[in-house]
Amino acid sequence: MDYGVINETLMFDACETRKCVNVTITDDLVDEQKELFTYTLTRTPSLDPRIELDPIDGTVEIIDSDVVGLAVTSYTISESDEVVEVCINAVGTTSSCPSTESFHVTLSTSDQTA
């Protein structure tokens, strides 16, 4: 969960038209899909019955800011080795889990002989 939990009563003074609440967003350093959370306005027992308020929901969408990169290594081998294992490393801001999402890349060879 990349956001803080809020349960706060808002008081509007006479003629006041706007109230704001800060919800803390956490940058967790893991690549992931967007996250959504809702916030709900509900009637308090002391709310004047002349004020109309059905439960009202709003939504906040958190777009992930973490980036996954790919790292490659160059190899020098002898023909007698017969096989080279080429490894690609996924790297991100956290080494234990660069991405919570699966992804595909294509690896292909091409002739670079002079």
N, C-alpha and C positions, 0 to 999 in steps of 0.2 A: 504494500500500500504506500503510494507516494504522496500522500496528503495527510494533514492533521485532522483529528476529530474535533468537531466544534458542537457545542450545545449551549447557546447563548440567547438570552432574552434581550431584544432590542426595544428601546424606548424612544418613540417619536414625540418630541415636544410639539406644542401647538405651532402650526404653519411649517413645520420641518418636513422636507420632501425627500430626504435621502439619508440612509444609514448604510455603513459599510462594515464588513467584518473581514479581517485578514485570516486566510487559511494557509497554513504553512505547507509548502511544496518541498518534497525531499528529492534531491538528486542522488540516486542510489548507485550510479556508476555502472549499471548493467543495461545493455541494449535490450529493449523490450517493445512490445506493441503499445499503442496509445492506451491510456487508461481513462476511464470516465468515473465521475462520482456525481451524485445528485445532492442538492440541498433542498430542504423543505421548510416552508413557512406554515405554522399551525397556530390556531387560536389559543391564547392563554386565558385562564379563568377570569382575569381582570379586564379583558378586552371589551370595550364598549360594544354592546350588541348592535349598535347602529353602524358599526364599521364592518363592511362585508369582507369576509376572508374565507374562501374555500381553501382547503389544503393546496398550496401552490408549490410546484417543484421546478427547480432550475438545474441545469447540467453544466459541469465543467469538464473539459477534455484536456488531458495532459499529454502533450506530444513529447516523446522521448528525445533527449538531446545527445545521447551517447552514440559513439561511432565505433564500428568494428572494422578493423583493417586486416589485411593479409600480408604476411611476411614470407619471403622466399629466400633460399640459399643457393649459391652457385657451387657446383661440384666439379672436381677433377678426379677422373678415374682412369684405370687402365682397361683396354679392351678385354684383357683376360678376366676382369671382374664379372663379366657377362651380364650383370644387372646393376642398376643404380636405383636406390629408393629415393625418390624425390618427395620431400615433405613440404607441405604448406601449413603455416601456423596462423590460426585466427587469433588476433590480438585486439584487445580493447582496453578500457580504462581499468578493468579488473581482470587479472590473469586467470582466476579460477573459473570464470564464466563470462567470456566475452560477449555472448549473445544468448538470450533465452528463446530465440527463434531459430528454426532451421533455415539454412540457405544453401544454394548450389552455385558453384563456379565451374567453368570448363577449363581443363588443362589440355593443351595440345602441344605437340612438338613441331618444330620446323627446322630446316637445314640452315646452319649458320657457317658452313665451311667456306673458307676463302678461296 
